[in-house]
């Protein structure tokens, strides 16, 4: 019984969740494609992150984006991001923040949970 209780505690303490905000800004590219700036804010810490898509747009296929912390800190992480046909933004955190997939729908900025 002792083993079962300890195992259960270990499982429940490892559950993580992400709650934050997602927004974008498009920087026109002149003669070439623009840059899509992707901003993520972590509500639990107040930390902010920026990723850039140098093709200027997201598609229905996951695209690998590198995010860097823009607040006080030096955390960086990679994520796969895409937009579904109904306009919902999706992000696979690939283990960053201890979470997996999250999404938000509607206008930007939007609340993001994973």
C-alpha positions as CSV (number, residue, x, y, z in Angstrom):
1,X,0.0,0.0,0.0
2,X,2.8,2.4,0.8
3,X,4.2,2.0,-2.7
4,X,0.8,2.8,-4.3
5,X,0.3,6.0,-2.3
6,X,3.8,7.2,-3.2
7,X,3.3,6.4,-6.8
8,X,0.0,8.2,-6.9
9,X,1.6,11.3,-5.3
10,X,4.4,11.3,-7.8
11,X,2.0,11.1,-10.7
12,X,-0.3,13.9,-9.4
13,X,2.6,16.2,-8.6
14,X,4.0,16.0,-12.2
15,X,0.9,17.3,-13.8
16,X,1.5,20.7,-15.3
17,X,-0.6,23.3,-17.1
18,X,0.0,26.4,-19.1
19,X,-2.2,29.4,-19.0
20,X,-1.3,32.5,-21.0
21,X,-2.0,34.8,-24.0
22,X,-1.2,34.6,-27.6
23,X,-0.9,37.4,-30.1
24,X,0.7,38.2,-33.4
25,X,2.1,41.1,-35.4
26,X,2.9,41.1,-39.1
27,X,5.9,43.1,-40.3
28,X,5.6,43.8,-44.0
29,X,8.5,42.5,-46.1
30,X,8.7,44.9,-48.9
31,X,10.0,42.9,-51.8
32,X,10.0,39.5,-50.0
33,X,7.8,37.8,-47.5
34,X,7.1,39.6,-44.3
35,X,7.8,38.4,-40.7
36,X,5.1,37.1,-38.5
37,X,6.0,37.9,-34.9
38,X,4.3,35.5,-32.4
39,X,4.0,36.6,-28.8
40,X,3.3,34.3,-25.8
41,X,2.7,35.6,-22.3
42,X,2.8,33.1,-19.3
43,X,0.1,34.2,-16.9
44,X,1.6,32.3,-14.0
45,X,5.0,34.0,-14.1
46,X,4.4,37.1,-16.2
47,X,7.2,36.0,-18.5
48,X,6.9,37.0,-22.2
49,X,8.3,35.2,-25.3
50,X,8.6,36.0,-29.0
51,X,8.9,33.6,-31.9
52,X,9.3,34.6,-35.6
53,X,8.0,33.0,-38.7
54,X,10.1,34.4,-41.5
55,X,7.7,33.1,-44.2
56,X,5.2,35.5,-42.9
57,X,2.2,33.2,-42.4
58,X,1.2,30.0,-40.7
59,X,-0.4,27.1,-42.5
60,X,-2.3,24.0,-41.5
61,X,1.0,22.1,-41.3
62,X,3.0,22.4,-38.1
63,X,5.9,24.8,-38.4
64,X,8.9,24.7,-36.1
65,X,9.3,28.1,-34.4
66,X,12.0,29.1,-31.8
67,X,10.8,31.3,-29.0
68,X,13.1,33.4,-26.8
69,X,12.2,35.1,-23.6
70,X,11.8,38.9,-23.9
71,X,11.2,39.5,-20.2
72,X,13.9,39.2,-17.5
73,X,15.2,35.7,-18.1
74,X,16.9,33.6,-20.7
75,X,14.5,30.7,-21.3
76,X,14.1,29.6,-24.9
77,X,12.1,26.8,-26.4
78,X,10.8,25.4,-29.6
79,X,7.2,24.7,-30.6
80,X,5.3,23.5,-33.6
81,X,2.6,26.1,-34.5
82,X,-0.2,26.0,-37.1
83,X,-3.7,27.4,-37.9
84,X,-6.7,25.1,-38.6
85,X,-9.3,25.7,-41.3
86,X,-11.6,27.3,-38.7
87,X,-9.0,29.9,-37.8
88,X,-7.9,28.4,-34.5
89,X,-4.2,28.9,-33.5
90,X,-2.6,25.7,-32.3
91,X,0.7,25.2,-30.5
92,X,2.5,22.0,-29.6
93,X,4.9,23.2,-26.8
94,X,7.0,20.0,-27.3
95,X,7.6,19.7,-23.6
96,X,8.3,23.3,-22.8
97,X,6.6,24.3,-19.5
98,X,5.9,20.6,-19.0
99,X,2.9,20.7,-21.3
100,X,1.9,19.5,-24.8
101,X,-0.8,20.9,-27.1
102,X,-2.8,24.0,-26.6
103,X,-5.0,26.2,-28.8
104,X,-7.2,29.3,-28.9
105,X,-9.8,30.5,-31.3
106,X,-11.2,34.0,-32.2
107,X,-9.5,37.3,-32.5
108,X,-6.1,38.2,-31.1
109,X,-5.0,38.5,-28.4
110,X,-6.6,35.3,-27.2
111,X,-6.2,33.2,-24.1
112,X,-4.2,30.0,-24.5
113,X,-4.4,26.9,-22.3
114,X,-2.5,23.7,-22.5
